[in-house]
Amino acid sequence: MDQGVVEEWLSEFKTLPDSAVSSYAASLKEKGSLVPALYKVIRENYSDLLEPVCHQLFEFYRSGEPRLQRFVLQFLPELLWSLLLAPSAARDPHTSGCIEALLLGIYNLEIVDKDGQSKVLSFTVPSLSKPSVYHEPSTIGSLALTEGALANHGLRRVVYSGPHLQRETFTAQNRFEVLTFLLLCYNAALSYMTSSSLQSLCQLSSRVCICGYPRQQLRRYKGISSRLTVTSEFLVQLITGIHYALCNGEMDLGSKALDDVLYRAQLELYPEALLVGNAIKSSQQCAALKSGASKEGARSIQVEITPTSSRISRNAVTSLSIRGHRWKRHDGDPATPGGQGSSIPEISVTMPNGDSLRPRDPRPLTQSDPEPLGSASEVSPTHDPSPRGQEVRRQKSVRRLVDESSGPSSAGRAQY
């Protein structure tokens, strides 16, 4: 059944026009049985389908369609293991040559741009004095303003990689240079990799690091028993992929793979791999990495971000809250039960000319009630909230209105 799926996949792409490549790349996700069948072909020691499969995978990558290229990259860990396994296992040299040609073809395509010029990759080393998605400088503490710190302030350190040389065959000198660059391309597309590809990467990391060492018996791996040569740069790229697998559902395999890589780095005394690996292992102790360990969803690293605007408490004392409290209306006497005070008789004033004056409202003014023109607010040193005190203030306001309206020569009549 798997062979029929692979043969159908090989035949349909050959007759595909160039205009339908994009739609064909989108339809590959719907073929759930294709990826396991291709894994089976790559893992077999003797398979007649391996050569046409490698040829078609190279055509996918050479097409330039990003989705087809990512489809090829998901098999990269398994292809690397088959290549490293070939000298130590009873594998047909012809079949291993197909894998070598595929990997060299991908490498030669990646080191040049569209115009055929060699690429030079650059990476900016982050600085703790500059904010990033992982940290805020204010949370670290005050940095010492030394002469050296001021001289390096604002400077950016950029690391360059390349240009890389074209390779036509694998040798003992360039083998891990090519494989490390291929892992770099794989890590650049980690967010698109499937769970089966991440599992294959973790298995590759463990097998490469423990074969031929006492830990192989602990892992109960019964494959080859000869030791495989590795480099520090190759291990660093493996750790980068393992870190992503740890945070995206492969906690068990990722933890074992990280321990195996650190085990090999300690034996080889590789400082770069030890530094990166121990940093990732220490970060697993954080609560952010421990939350959501299930495989159903992707895990993420929680980062505390300092807010850009200052937070004002709802109960903070501000000028607006003081004004609101000052002009707040009190419906009743707080000293009486239920907050209701005794009723106050209404006062009306009739002037000699027959006009009726309305006394000032004894209730406190609000922002929507402007004071009458010509009136002056009285400030009493002792404010009496009782009904008697309110009546006294009302009588004073009536007298003031009478004096202002009639003058000293006029006489008014007040009716109570």
Secondary structure, DSSP 8 states (H G I E B T S, - for coil): -HHHHHHHHHHHHHT--GGGHHHHHHHGGG-TTHHHHHHHHHH-SS-TTHHHHHHHHHHHHHT--HHHHHHHHTTHHHHHHHHHHTTTTT--HHHHHHHHHHHHHHHHHHTB-TTS-B--EEEEE--TTS--SS--HHHH------HHHHHHTT--EEEEE------SS--TTTHHHHHHHHHHHHHHTGGG--HHHHHHHHHHHHHHHHTTSTHHHHHT--S--S-----HHHHHHHHHHHHHHHTTT-HHHHHHHHHHHHHHHHHHT-HHHHHHHHHHHHHTTSHHHHS--SSSS----------SS----TT---HHHHHHHHT----S-TTSGGG--------EEE-TTS-EE-----S---TTS---TT------SS---SHHHHHHHHHHHHHHHHHHHH-SS---EEE-
